[in-house]
Amino acid sequence: MSDPIELVAPGFRLARGVARHLRTLDYVSVPELVPCAGLRVDVMALGPKGEVWIVECKSGRADFQSDRKWQNYREWCDRFFWAVDTDFPVDLLPEDTGLMLADAYDAEIVRMAPEHKLAPARRKSMLQCFARHAAQRLQGLRDPDFSLSRF
């Protein structure tokens, strides 16, 4: 019998491995977070000291080359990373970004992203966004029939 995780999209598998690795570093994460209208990050992570990392998962060359928004993600985090599998042509990725090699089960940071500390007001906004997003996801798991459209 095959592993059910192999049946989901490559980006989801990478995000799962990234989330597992980040947890070993004492970071918590949420997938598909929207920091502002028009942007959706694959993984946003929150560190034990309030650090905010964004990880974009790319399944191949075409996926990377079609991404026109990634530069806008930098202003919403302290560190920005790419997560790719071992077959990805990593020479395409900008050297001034972090790099993780990942699969569905784990990841490894092979290049630490440079730090660009968030301004205090932006950090507060991101922490609130992270908390609300995580709470909404948890509420949806606890009560999937509850509709927010009632309010």
N, C-alpha and C positions, 0 to 999 in steps of 0.2 A: 504494500500500500504506500502511495506517495505522500509526502508531507504536504498538508493543505496550504502552507505558506508559499509553496512553489507555484500555486495556481493564481496568486494575486499579482498585480502590476509590479514591474521592477522597481519603480520609485517607492512603492509602499514597503517592499522588502528592504530596500536600503534604509528607509526611515526607521524601520523597526530595529535593524542592527545598530543604527546610530543611537537611538533612544536607549537601547540596552547598554551600549558602551558609556554613554553620558551618565547613566545611573551609577556605574562603577566609579565615576569621578565625583559623585555626590551632586550631580545636576539632575533636575527634573525637567521634563519636556512635554510639549504638546505639539501634535502635528497640525498642519494646515491652519496656522494662525493668521489672522488678517490684522496687521498693525495699523493700516489706514485703507481708505477706499482705493481699490485698484491694485493692491498688493496682497499676495497670499504666500507666506513662507512655508516651506515643507516641514521644517522642524524649528521650533523656538525653544531654547533651553534657558533655565534659570539656575544659576550657581548658588552655593551656600552663602556667599557674601553679596548676593544681589546682582551678579554678573549676568548679562544678557548675551546669549550667542544665537546666531541664526545659521542653520545648516540647510543648504540647497542640495537636493538629491538629483543627480543626473544619470540617466540610464544609458546614454550614448551620445555620440557626436551630434546627431541631429537635434536631440533634446537640448543640449547645451547651446548650439548655434541658433536655435529658435527663441531662446530666452533673452528678451530685450529689457527686462526689468531688474535684473539682479543688482545692478549698480545702485539702485534706489534702496535696496535692503540695508546697505551699510549704515545709513543714518538712523536705523532703528535698533542697532545692537552695538555691543562692545567689541565683538569679534565675529567675523564672517567666514564660514567654511563651505567648501564643496564636499559632498560625499559621492563617491563613485565606486564602481566595482573594479576588480583587478584588470579587466579587459579594456577599460576606458583609456583613451589617448590623453594622459594627464598633461602633456605638453601644450594642450589647448587652453588650460586653465591659467588665469593670471597668477603670477608669482607672488603678488602682494595680497593673496588671500590664503586662508587655511585649507588644508586638504586632509580628508579622511578616506581611507579605503574601507569599504563596508560590504557586507552581505546581509542576509536576513537574520543572522544570528549574533553578529558583533561588528565592531568597527575598530579602526586604529587611527590615531592622529599621526600622520606622517609629516605634516608641516603645520606648525602652530600659526594661527592667524595673528597678524599684527593687532595690537590693541588700539582702539579708538574710543576712548571713554565717552559714554553718553553724558549729555548735559543733565543736571539734576531734574529739571522739569520733564525732559523726555524720558528719563529713567522711571520717574514716578508714573508717567503715562503708560509706559510699557509694563511695569509691574501690575498696574490695575488691569490692563488689557489681558495680560497673562492669567491673572487670578480669575477674572470674569469668564474667560474662555474655558479654563480648566473646570470651573464650577458648573458652567452650562453643560459641558460634556458629561460631567459626573451626574448631574441632574437628569440628563437624557438617558443615561444608563439605568438610573434608579426608577425612572418613571417615563418610559418611552412613549406612552400615550398622551402625555401632557403636552398641550400646545401653547406656545408663547403667544399665539395670536389672540388668546383670550383677554389680553391686557391692552 
